[in-house]
Amino acid sequence: MTPESRRLDGNAVAGRLSAVFAFETTAARTRCAGCGSTAPLGAYHVYADAPGMVVRCPACEAMVLRIAETPGRTWLDMSGVAALDIST
């Protein structure tokens, strides 16, 4: 199975992120810490076929965000996000 055949778009992670953030996450412009490109989170590549979800930059495929749920906890790693632009 190729990575492209497993890939979803950034909208796939919206449900899980809505439990953490009180704004429309897919519209938030996200800057990749790896290459500096900026796009709405909904345009990022999501891999959801593991215990958690991995979100990768559409330009360079660097890991931008990881989210996983365990009983009573949500684990969020945003170490690949240089900036998150939340327009109100």
MOLIN-V773226 format. One record per backbone hydrogen bond with DSSP energy under -0.5 kcal/mol. NH is the residue of the N-H (numbers start at 1). CO is the residue of the C=O. If there is no record, write none. Layout:
nh->NH co->CO
nh->NH co->CO
//
This chain:
nh->6 co->2
nh->6 co->3
nh->7 co->3
nh->8 co->46
nh->10 co->42
nh->10 co->44
nh->11 co->42
nh->12 co->9
nh->13 co->10
nh->14 co->11
nh->17 co->13
nh->18 co->14
nh->19 co->15
nh->19 co->16
nh->20 co->17
nh->21 co->17
nh->25 co->23
nh->27 co->24
nh->28 co->24
nh->28 co->25
nh->29 co->85
nh->30 co->39
nh->31 co->83
nh->32 co->30
nh->32 co->37
nh->33 co->80
nh->36 co->32
nh->39 co->30
nh->41 co->28
nh->42 co->26
nh->43 co->40
nh->44 co->41
nh->45 co->56
nh->46 co->8
nh->47 co->54
nh->48 co->6
nh->48 co->46
nh->50 co->52
nh->53 co->67
nh->54 co->47
nh->55 co->65
nh->56 co->45
nh->57 co->62
nh->61 co->57
nh->64 co->55
nh->65 co->55
nh->66 co->77
nh->67 co->53
nh->68 co->75
nh->69 co->51
nh->70 co->73
nh->73 co->70
nh->75 co->68
nh->76 co->74
nh->77 co->66
nh->78 co->76
nh->80 co->64
nh->81 co->78
nh->82 co->31
nh->82 co->80
nh->83 co->31
nh->85 co->29
nh->86 co->84
nh->87 co->85
//
